[in-house]
Amino acid sequence: MELAVFTIVAFVLGGVLIMNRERIPERLRRPLAVTAVFLIAAAFVMVIARFMTAG
């Protein structure tokens, strides 16, 4: 359950950053983007690991 919530939140953060990139101040864009990429990659790895150990 926690993995599902984390995955949804990570992808929503990425979507919000993409949709509102013009409104985000220039100095915050890169750190937020790097954080979002890291969280999305971590969520993807966790989902794959869960599927690999489920069987």
C-alpha positions as CSV (number, residue, x, y, z in Angstrom):
1,M,0.0,0.0,0.0
2,E,2.8,2.4,0.9
3,L,4.5,1.7,-2.4
4,A,1.4,2.5,-4.4
5,V,1.1,5.9,-2.5
6,F,4.7,6.7,-3.1
7,T,4.5,5.8,-6.8
8,I,1.4,8.0,-7.3
9,V,2.9,10.9,-5.4
10,A,6.2,10.7,-7.4
11,F,4.4,10.7,-10.7
12,V,2.0,13.5,-9.7
13,L,5.0,15.6,-8.6
14,G,6.6,15.0,-12.0
15,G,3.4,16.0,-13.8
16,V,2.9,19.1,-11.8
17,L,6.5,20.2,-12.5
18,I,6.0,19.6,-16.2
19,M,2.6,21.4,-16.4
20,N,3.8,24.5,-14.3
21,R,7.4,24.9,-15.5
22,E,6.8,28.5,-16.5
23,R,5.5,29.5,-13.1
24,I,8.4,27.9,-11.1
25,P,11.2,30.4,-10.4
26,E,14.4,29.8,-12.4
27,R,16.6,29.0,-9.5
28,L,14.2,26.2,-8.3
29,R,13.6,24.5,-11.6
30,R,16.7,22.4,-11.7
31,P,16.7,21.1,-8.1
32,L,13.0,20.3,-8.3
33,A,13.5,18.5,-11.6
34,V,16.4,16.4,-10.3
35,T,14.4,15.5,-7.2
36,A,11.4,14.5,-9.2
37,V,13.5,12.4,-11.6
38,F,15.1,10.7,-8.6
39,L,11.8,10.0,-6.9
40,I,10.2,8.6,-10.1
41,A,13.2,6.4,-10.8
42,A,13.1,5.1,-7.2
43,A,9.4,4.4,-7.5
44,F,10.0,2.5,-10.8
45,V,12.8,0.4,-9.3
46,M,10.6,-0.4,-6.2
47,V,7.7,-1.5,-8.3
48,I,9.9,-3.7,-10.5
49,A,11.5,-5.2,-7.3
50,R,8.1,-5.9,-5.9
51,F,7.0,-7.7,-9.0
52,M,10.2,-9.7,-9.1
53,T,9.8,-10.9,-5.5
54,A,6.0,-11.4,-5.6
55,G,6.2,-14.8,-7.2
